[in-house]
Amino acid sequence: MFTAETTALIVIDVQGKLARSMYNAEGMLQGITRAVQGAQILDIPVLYIEQYPQGLGPTLPEVSELLGDQAPLSKTTFDCCGNPEIVSAIAALNKPNLLVCGLEAHICVYQSVRSLISHGYDVEIITDAISSRTAENRSLGLARMQSAGARATSVEMCLFDLVQDAASPAFRQLLPLFK
């Protein structure tokens, strides 16, 4: 069961012009920023990863500025688990449950989710915070991740599931994210 104590958020490759060229880019970016803000309210660790930042540029400021002084982890492999430093960073969180968002659904997110599942993590994909350049590739990536064992969720669904109680002070902090 996903709880705030057992969960981490992984944000994959939300970088430069590529991120802005995604299908429903504005909606995806809003989903990602809400997921990061919600994770912070619930004290859930967040790791953000960049694909070849020398070529694709840095993570969009809308996301990186939320994470303050935290540095991104960089990779050249499409699969995050192809980088031992990233595998170690995820393992060091000591969280069996991972929420995953980012881009592209059918390449880096898909390959990473498939590997994270094979490493024994329970993975939920935040569908309104994941995209690809085309709607077709986004749909294909989401379907393949689910067939690999990931469960679909939305930003609102996962955050309300993690907060669990409307009497919680965190619930009141989450509400403005959805108004």
N, C-alpha and C positions, 0 to 999 in steps of 0.2 A: 504494500500500500504506500502510495506517495504521501509523505508528510513533509512539512517544512524542515524537519530535522534530518530527513533522509534523502533530500533532493538537492541537485545542483542544476544550474542553467548553463547550457553551452550555446554560444552565438557564433555562427560560422560564416566568415567571408562577406561581411556587409561593407563592401569597399567601393570607393570611387565611382566613376562613371558606370561601371558594370551594375552596381546596386541600383542606380537611378534608371537603368534601362530594363529593369525587371517588369514582368507582367504585374499590373496593379502595384507598382513600386510604392506609391504613397500609402496604400493600405498595409502593405507588408512592413514598411518602415514604422508605421504607427503601432503595429502589432509587436514588433521587436522592442521598441522603446517602452511600451507598456509592460512587456514581459520583464525587461531589465528593472524598471522602476518597481514593479510588483515584487520581484525577487529581493530587491533591496529592502523594501518594507517588511518582508517576511524573514529577513536575514538569511537568505539562500545565497550561497556562493555563485558567482558568475565568472566563467572563463570566456574570453573572446579570442577568436582565432582568425588569422589573416592568411590568405593564399598569395604567395609571392608578392609581398607588398611593394617591392621595387618596380614591378610591372603594373600591378592593378591599383596601386595607391593605398593610402591608409583607410582604416575603418571610418565610415561617415561620422562627422562630428556629432550628429544627433545621438549616436550610440556611444562613441568613445568619451564624450564629455560627461556622460552619466556615470562613467566608471572611474573618473578622476585620475589619480596617479597610477592606476593599474595598467600594466603593460600587456599588449596583446602577445599571443604566442603565434609564431609564423611557421609556415609549412610550404613545401613545394608539391607534396603528394596531394592528390585530391582527397583521399581518405585521411582524416585527422590522425587515425591510429597508425598511419605510415610514418609518423614522426615520434620517436621514443620520448622526446621531451614533453610532448602533448599527452602521450599515454601516461607518463609519470605524474604530470600535473593533475590529470583527471583522477588518477588513483590516489594521489595525496589528499584529495578532498574527502575521501572515505565516505562517499555517498553512493548507495546502490542504485538510486533512481536519478535518471537524467531527463530533463526537458531540453529539447533541441529545437533551434530555429536558425534561419539564415538562408543562404543561397549557394549554389543553385540546387533546387530540389532533386533534380535527376542526376547530378554529378557529385559534388562534394558533400552535400547533406546526405544523400542516399548512401554513398560509399561509407561515410563516417558512421551513420546509424547502423548499417549492416555490421560493421566491425565492432561497434560498441556493444551490440547485442551478443556477438560472438565472444566478447570479453566478459560476458555475464551481467551486463547492466540491464536494468529494466528501463526502457526508453519510451517516452511520449513525445510525439512530434506536434509542435504548435502550428497547426495548419494555416492560421491567419497571420503567421509570422515567418512563412517560408514561401519562396517563389523561384521561378526560372524566367528566362527571357520570353518563353511562350507559355500560354495556358496549357497546351498539350503536354509539354515536358514537365510542367509543374504537376499536373494530374498523374502522369506516368510515375514520376518520382515518389509522390505520396502513396500511390498504390503499391509500388514495389517495396517501400519501407514498411507498409502495413503487412504485406505478405511475408516479409522477413521477421515479423514479430513485434514491430512498434505499434503503439496505439495512438490514434489521432485524438487531439484535444484542441481547444482554442485558448487564447490568452485568458479570457474571462472564466472559462470552465476550469482551467488548471489552477488559477489563482484562488478562486472561490473554493475549490476542492482542498487546496492547501490551507486556507485560513479556517475552514470548517465551522466557524461560529460567528453569527452576526453580532454577538456580544463582545467579540474580541476587539481590542483597540486597533489591531491591524486591519480589521474589516472596514472601519471608518476611514482609515488612511487609503485603502484601495479604492473606495467608491469614486473619488474624483477622476481616476484613470478611465472610468467608463461613462462619464457624463459629458 
